[in-house]
Amino acid sequence: MGAATNNATSKSERIEILAVVLTGIAKFILMDWLDLRFVYIASACIFWIVYVAIRTTKTPGMLEQWGLHLKGAKRTFLQLLPIAVLAIGIFFIIGHYQNTLMVDWTIIPILLIYPIWGIVQQFIVIGILSSGLRNQKVPHVLVVLLTAVIFAVAHYPYIHLVYGTFLLALVYTHLFHQGRNLVVMGVYHGWLGAFFFYTVLGRHAWNEVFGVL
């Protein structure tokens, strides 16, 4: 019985990792090649939200395993708050010297909406991918490094994003496996990403995402 359960779990993890890889490939096709940013983000969010709902119905306890719960949320939020404030301050300084600051009212809805995409990204890369690597007995340091590299490569060809997401994933992957709350990290990911776009990159996230509507 135990062996059968382990085999089923291992098979599910392989399928999930394949789905993560396909999500990454779809990003390069839909976002980078076809410039269908809204279509990709909306489709990816819907797919993974539906998958989580189905999987957790069939396998109780998966939300806790993936870090999709509110346990330790306050602790994680307060621990990451100083880092987020410092990072956003640095973004504004860089944007000022680069003359790329373009913050306007549209950052408000982005700050409300983008965390959903941030949680999905953290879930598929850290909750699934890094957890799968860890379950395969890959050393913690290598799990953190591989996850960060994969997450960074997924943001190519935007070099600033590659560097930023690499550093973010190093910290987040380590914290996740130390028991930090993945939902809170996803929210911070969304907020940091929004400010990064409007300051360092000088890109209007609202127009890029919703310009097709």
C-alpha positions in Angstrom: 0.0 0.0 0.0 2.8 2.4 0.9 4.8 1.6 -2.2 1.7 2.1 -4.4 1.0 5.5 -2.7 4.6 6.6 -3.2 4.5 5.6 -6.9 1.3 7.5 -7.4 2.8 10.6 -5.7 5.9 10.3 -7.8 3.9 10.0 -11.0 1.8 13.1 -10.0 5.0 15.1 -9.3 6.4 14.2 -12.7 3.2 15.3 -14.4 3.2 18.5 -12.5 6.8 19.2 -13.4 6.0 18.6 -17.1 3.1 21.0 -16.8 5.4 23.6 -15.3 7.8 23.1 -18.2 4.9 23.5 -20.7 3.8 26.6 -18.9 7.3 28.1 -19.4 7.3 27.2 -23.1 3.9 28.8 -23.5 5.3 31.9 -22.0 8.0 32.3 -24.7 5.4 31.6 -27.4 2.4 33.7 -26.3 4.2 36.5 -24.4 7.5 37.0 -26.1 6.7 35.9 -29.6 3.1 36.6 -30.2 2.8 39.4 -27.6 -0.4 38.0 -26.1 0.5 38.9 -22.5 -3.0 39.0 -21.1 -4.1 35.8 -22.9 -1.1 34.0 -21.4 -1.3 35.2 -17.9 -5.1 34.7 -17.7 -4.9 31.2 -19.2 -2.0 30.2 -16.9 -3.8 31.5 -13.8 -7.1 29.7 -14.8 -5.3 26.4 -15.6 -3.4 26.2 -12.4 -6.2 27.4 -10.1 -8.5 24.8 -11.6 -5.7 22.2 -11.2 -5.2 23.0 -7.6 -8.9 22.8 -6.9 -9.2 19.4 -8.6 -6.0 18.0 -7.0 -6.8 19.1 -3.5 -10.3 17.6 -3.8 -8.8 14.3 -4.6 -5.8 14.5 -2.3 -6.5 16.3 1.0 -3.5 18.1 2.6 -2.0 19.3 -0.7 -2.6 22.9 0.0 -0.4 22.6 3.1 2.2 20.7 1.2 2.3 23.4 -1.5 2.3 26.3 1.0 -1.1 27.6 -0.2 -2.5 28.4 3.2 -2.5 31.2 5.7 -0.5 29.5 8.4 2.4 31.8 9.4 1.2 34.5 7.0 1.6 37.3 9.5 5.1 36.2 10.4 6.2 35.9 6.8 4.6 39.3 5.9 6.5 41.1 8.7 9.8 39.4 8.0 9.7 40.3 4.3 8.3 43.8 4.7 11.7 45.6 5.4 13.2 43.8 2.4 10.4 44.8 0.2 10.5 48.5 1.3 14.3 48.6 0.8 13.9 47.0 -2.6 11.2 49.4 -3.8 13.3 52.3 -2.5 16.2 51.1 -4.6 13.9 50.7 -7.6 12.9 54.3 -7.4 16.5 55.4 -7.1 17.6 53.4 -10.1 14.5 54.6 -12.0 15.4 58.2 -11.2 18.9 58.0 -12.4 17.9 56.0 -15.5 15.0 58.5 -16.1 12.7 55.5 -16.4 10.2 56.4 -13.7 6.6 56.3 -15.1 4.5 55.7 -12.1 0.9 56.8 -12.6 -2.6 55.8 -11.3 -2.6 52.5 -13.2 -0.1 51.0 -10.8 -2.9 50.8 -8.2 -5.0 48.2 -10.1 -1.8 46.4 -11.0 -0.8 46.2 -7.3 -4.2 44.6 -6.7 -4.3 42.2 -9.6 -0.6 41.2 -10.1 -0.3 39.4 -6.8 -2.6 36.7 -8.2 -0.1 36.1 -10.9 2.7 36.3 -8.4 1.2 33.6 -6.3 0.7 31.4 -9.3 4.4 31.9 -10.3 5.6 31.1 -6.8 3.4 28.1 -6.7 4.5 26.5 -9.9 8.2 27.2 -9.6 8.7 26.9 -5.8 5.7 24.9 -4.6 5.9 22.3 -7.3 9.3 22.5 -9.0 11.6 23.0 -6.0 9.5 20.6 -3.9 9.8 18.0 -6.6 13.5 18.4 -6.7 13.7 18.2 -2.9 11.6 15.0 -2.8 14.1 13.5 -5.2 16.7 14.0 -2.5 18.5 16.8 -4.3 20.7 18.8 -1.8 19.0 22.0 -0.4 21.7 24.3 -1.9 21.3 22.7 -5.3 17.5 22.9 -5.1 17.7 26.6 -4.3 20.2 27.3 -7.1 18.4 25.3 -9.8 15.1 26.8 -8.9 16.5 30.3 -9.1 18.2 29.6 -12.5 15.0 28.2 -14.0 12.9 31.1 -12.7 15.4 33.6 -14.1 15.6 31.9 -17.5 11.8 32.0 -17.7 12.1 35.8 -17.7 14.5 36.0 -20.6 15.1 38.1 -22.8 14.5 40.9 -20.2 18.0 41.0 -18.6 17.0 43.2 -15.7 14.2 40.8 -14.9 16.5 37.8 -15.2 18.8 39.2 -12.6 16.0 40.4 -10.3 14.1 37.1 -10.4 17.2 35.1 -9.9 17.9 36.9 -6.6 14.3 36.8 -5.6 14.0 33.0 -6.2 17.2 32.4 -4.2 15.7 34.0 -1.2 12.1 32.7 -1.7 13.1 29.1 -2.3 15.2 29.0 0.8 12.5 30.7 2.9 9.8 28.4 1.5 11.7 25.3 2.6 12.2 26.9 6.0 8.5 27.0 6.4 7.6 30.5 5.2 4.2 31.2 3.7 4.1 30.9 -0.1 0.9 33.0 -0.5 2.5 36.0 1.2 5.7 35.5 -0.9 3.5 35.5 -4.0 1.8 38.8 -3.0 5.2 40.4 -2.4 6.3 39.0 -5.8 3.4 40.8 -7.4 4.0 44.1 -5.6 7.8 44.1 -6.3 7.1 43.1 -9.9 4.7 46.0 -10.3 7.1 48.6 -9.0 10.0 47.1 -10.9 8.1 47.5 -14.2 7.1 51.1 -13.5 10.5 52.3 -12.2 13.5 50.2 -13.3 12.2 48.9 -16.6 10.2 52.0 -17.5 7.4 49.8 -18.8 3.7 50.5 -18.5 2.5 47.2 -17.1 -1.2 48.1 -17.4 -0.9 48.8 -21.1 1.2 45.7 -21.7 -1.2 43.4 -20.0 -4.6 44.9 -20.7 -3.8 46.8 -23.9 -5.3 44.0 -26.0 -8.7 44.5 -24.4 
